[in-house]
Structures are given as C-alpha cells and as structure tokens.
C-alpha cells in the first residue's frame, strides 16, 4: 500500500505532469463513481444512484443546467463504463504526448479544459435552440472526456499537420487526415443515437483549432487558466513559508548559528519569486525551493 501511495505521489508531483494528472483524475472519478453506484444498486438505493448522475452529468435542458452549472466541468472527468474511459484515456495519452512535446504540459491542460467547456456549451446551445434536437432531448444528460480529447487531436493536427502516427492496418497517417476523418464522423453522427456526444466533439474540435491559431499569432489562451489553477498551490506555499512552524524555525536557527546554511541574497529571492509569478511554484528546481524555504525561515526568525 505504501508503495502504491509513493508511486502515486511521484506520478502526481513530477515536473510537467499535467497529462498524468488529467488521466489520474479521470480514473479516480471513474473508480469512486462506480463503487458508489454499485453500493446504491446492492442496497437498492435507486435515488442515490440518480443523485450521482445529477451532480456529474451535464443536463441538456437549460432550465436544469442553471441549477447545476458545475456539471459543465464535471461531465468531462466522468465516464459511463470501462470501455468508455479506456478509449478516451488511450486517445488522451497518445495525442496528449504529442501536445506536450510541441506545446508543453500547461497548454495540454488548457486544451483539455477549454475543449470540454466549449463542447458542453455547444451541446446546451444546440439542444435548446434547434427544434430537431429540442424534441429529442436526452433523458439523463452527457458525460465523457471526448470533447476534450477532440480539442487536443485537432489542436496538434492544426499545429503539426504533417506529423505522422502509425495506425494498425493503415500504417503511417498524417495528423491532418486523422483529424479530418474524426471530425467528419462526428458531424454525420450528430443526428444519430449519440447526437449529444458528437455535437460536443465538434465543439471541442473547434476550440482546438482556434486555440492553436491564436497561439501561432502570439496569443496564448492557456495563461489565464494556468494562473487560476496554480493560484491556490502558490498561495498555500506563500502562507506556509511565511508562517512556518516554530519548531522548524528553532532547528534552523540552531544550524544557522553554526554557519551550516548561508542566508540567500535578496537578488536570488527576487529571481525565484519572479519565476513563480511567471511559471508557478512547480517550475522551481529542488535547490530553488530549498533556497526559498531557508529565506522564509530566516525572515521568521529575524522578526521574533
């Protein structure tokens, strides 16, 4: 058990682990949700199973969505069955690796999140404005990371259209052709049994295309999202370094009084803080984190 927890921590905390974190979150939600639904079925709590669906699935009727706006995010971290999540996570891993290679981990996260949100918004728009879809409103709602995955597929195909991947039975295929085929299949499937899912795919694909086109023109849409995502870890780190435990302060004072650690210069601290502001706390090296910790400890001791 300890080995499993340690492996999990390593996968979660390693540098540029955005893709790994997305997969971990999806798998964790899938496991917890299915255990909860299994428990509800075993003990005949039908209302409990319905509750789990209602808090995670994005509903098609706008009047229901207004009361559950968080489902615009939860739906693309939720999956219905094993093969649903298996296919989506394989696609996310394969194309997410290409996205990480050419655009970086933080832009992969942004493509995933923005793609899911735009796919959900298009799903709501179509089902509440076009008569054909309005009169064929789904009873439960929609879940799945497919819109997010389509955003990544289309994004990398827009950025590197000539990049080739090898497909079983087909051999090397250029990304631009693969993206075109998947978008076309979703378009013709938007009036079928999985109309809502295919509509969301198209929304995600549109986001992926626009995201990369703006990036090529110098506008990075990932910046505001990543500032928001890293705000809480960075804030917690600032508080923890500023108000460290007195026991640690005492230990540091004891060692520093013997000359075992040098207090870092203000120039070095300013450089590290600028790096945190630009790229987040996780961008720091181990040495930089230790330097910042030593400085915070010395400041706490000096103010006593």
N, C-alpha and C positions, 0 to 999 in steps of 0.2 A: 504493500500500500504506500509506504514511504517512497519507494522507487517510482511509483506511478505519479505521485504528487510532485516529486522532484522533476521528472520528465515534463510534466505539465508546466511547471514554473519556467523551465528552460525554454520550452516552445513559446510560452507567452511573453517572456521578458527579453528574448534575444533581439538584437538590433534589426530594424526593418522587418518586423514580424507581422505587419498588417494583414497579409494574406492568411497567415497561420491563425491569427486571431479571428478573422471572419469565419474560417472553417470551424474553429473550436466553438465559437458562439452558436453557429448553426447546429452542430452536433449536440451540444449541451441542451439547447432548447428542444431538439427532437427527442432526446432521451427523457428529459423531465416531463414533457408534454405527454408522451406515450405511456409513461409509467402512471401518470395521473389519470389518463383516460382509462387505462387498464384497471386501475383501482376502482374508478367510478363504475365501470361495467360489472366487475366482480361483485361489488356490493350493491348493485342496482341503484346507483345514484345518477339517473339519466340527466337530472337538472345540473349536476356538477359537470358532466361532460359538455353539456350545452354552454355552460359558463366559460369553460376553457376555450371553446370555439369563439364565443362572442368577444373575448378580450384579446384575441390574437388575429382572427380573420378580419380582413377589410371588407365591410359590407358594401353591396352595390347601391342600395337606396341612400340618397344623400341625407335624408332625414335621420337615418340610423347612424351614418358616419359622423354626423355633427356631434352625437353623444359619445362617440368612440374615436376621436381624432388620432389617438396614439397608434391605432391599427395601421395608419399609413406607413409606419416604421416596423411594427412587429410582424406584419404579414410576410416581409421578405427575409425574415430569420426563422420562418416556420415552415414545416413540411408535413405532408399527409402520411406518407408511408416510406418504407426503406428504399425502394427503387426511385422514388421521387427525390429524396435527399441524395442518394448515391449519384444519380445522373447529374444533378445540379452541382454537387461538390467536385465531381471529376472535371466538369467543364470549368468551374471556377478555378480549380487548381491549374489546369493546363493553360488556360488563357490568362489567368492572373499572373502566372510566372512570366509570361511574355510582357504583360503590362508592367510588372515590377522591373524587368530588365531594361525596358526602354523609357519608362516614365517615373519609376520609383514607387515605393510602398504606399506612401501617403496619397498619391494620385489614384492608385488602385482602390484604396478605401473610398475615396471620393466618387469614383465611377460607380462603385457598388451601391453606395448610399443614395446618390443622386439618381441613378438609374432606377432603383426601387421606388423612390418617391415619385419620379415623373411617370413611371409605369402605372403606379397606383392612381395618380391624378387623372391620367388618360382613361383608365378603367372607369373611374367615377364619372368623368365628363361624358363618355360615350353612352354609358348605361342610363344616364339621366337627361340626355338631350336627343338621342336618335330613337324614333319610335320602335324600330325593329328590335333593338336591344332592350328598350324600356319594357316592352311586353314579353320579353324573355329573360326577365331579371332572375339571376341565380338565387336559390333559397338560402344558402349558407354564407357565401362570400368567397374570397380568394386568398390563397396562401402560396408561398413558394418564392425562391430566390431567382427565378428565371429572368425576370425583367432586369435585375441587377447583373446577371451573367451576360445577358444580351448587350447591356451597356458596355461591358468590358470587351466582349467579342468585337462589337462594332468600333469601339474606341481604338483597339490595337490594329484592326483592319484599316481604319482611316489613317492611322499614323504610319503603319508599315504595310501597305497593301501588297507588296511583292514578297513578303515573308512567307516561307513555305513550311507547312507542317505535314507530317506523314500520317495518312489515314489507312486503316486496314482495308484491303481490297482495292483502294483507289491510289495509293502511293502519295507522292508529294502534291499538295494542293495549296494554292496561294490563298492568303487570308481574305483578300478582296472577294474571291469567288465563294469561299465558305460563308462569309458574312452575307453576301447577296442571296445565297440559297436559303439560309436560315430565316432571313427577313421575308423572303417571298413565301416560304412555307407558313410563316406566322400570319402573313397577310391573307392568304387563301383560307387559312384555318380560323380566321376571326369571325366567321359566321357559323362555325360548327359547334360541336359539343363542348369544346374548351375555348369558347369565344373570348371570355374574360381574360384568360391566361395569355392568349395570343395578342389581344389588344395591349396588355401590359408589356409583352415582348417588344412590340412596336414602339411603345413609349420609351422603354429602356434603350433600344437601338438608336432612336432619335437623340436621346441625351448623350449617348456615347459619341455620336458623330459631331454634335455641336460642341461638346466638351473639348475634343481634340482640335477641332478647327479654331476655337478661341485660344487654345493653348499655343497653337502654331503662330497665332498673331500676337502672342505675348500676354494674354490674359489667362491667368491660372485660377480656375474656379475652385480648386481644392484648398486654397489658402484659408478662406473664411471657415470652412468646415473643420479643417485640422486645428485651427486656432480654438474653435469651440471644443473639439474632442480632447485637446491637450490642456485646456484651461484648468480642469479640476485636478489632474495629477500634478500640474505645476504649482497650483495654489496650495495643495496639500504639502508639497515639498517645501515651499516657502515658509509655511507655518511651522512645519516640523523642524526646519533648520533654525528658524528664529526663536522658537520656544522649545529647545531641546531639553531633555530630562536633566535634572541637576546631577544625577549620578554620573552621567556621561561627562558633564562639564567638569566634575571633580576629578575624574580619571584623566581627562585631557589636561587639566591644569597641572596635575602631578607630573605627567610626562613632559609637558612643555617647559615646566620649570627646570627640568634636567637637560633641556636643549635637544630633546629627541625629535621634535617637529618644529619646523620653521613656519611662522605665520605668513601666509601668502600676501603678495603685494596687492594694492588696490587696483593697479592696472590689470593684473591677472584676473581678479574677481570681476571687473567690468567686462573683460573679454568673455568670460564664461556666461555672465548674465545676458550679454548681447546674443550669444549663441543660443541660450534658452529662449529668448524672445523670438528669434528667427526660426528655430527648428524644433523647439520643445526640449524638455528635460532629457528625454530618452536619447537625444543626439549626442549627449556628453559621453566622453570616454570614462573609464573607471577612475583614471587619475584625476580628471576634472571634477568628478563627483566627490572624490576624497578631498580635493582642494577646497571645494565649496563647503564641505562639511567642517573642515578644520577652521575655516574662516568664521563660520557661524558659531562654532564653539568658542572661539577666541573672543568674538563680539559679546556673546552672552556672559562670559567670564569677566570681561572688562567693565560691563555695566553693573555688575554686582556691587 
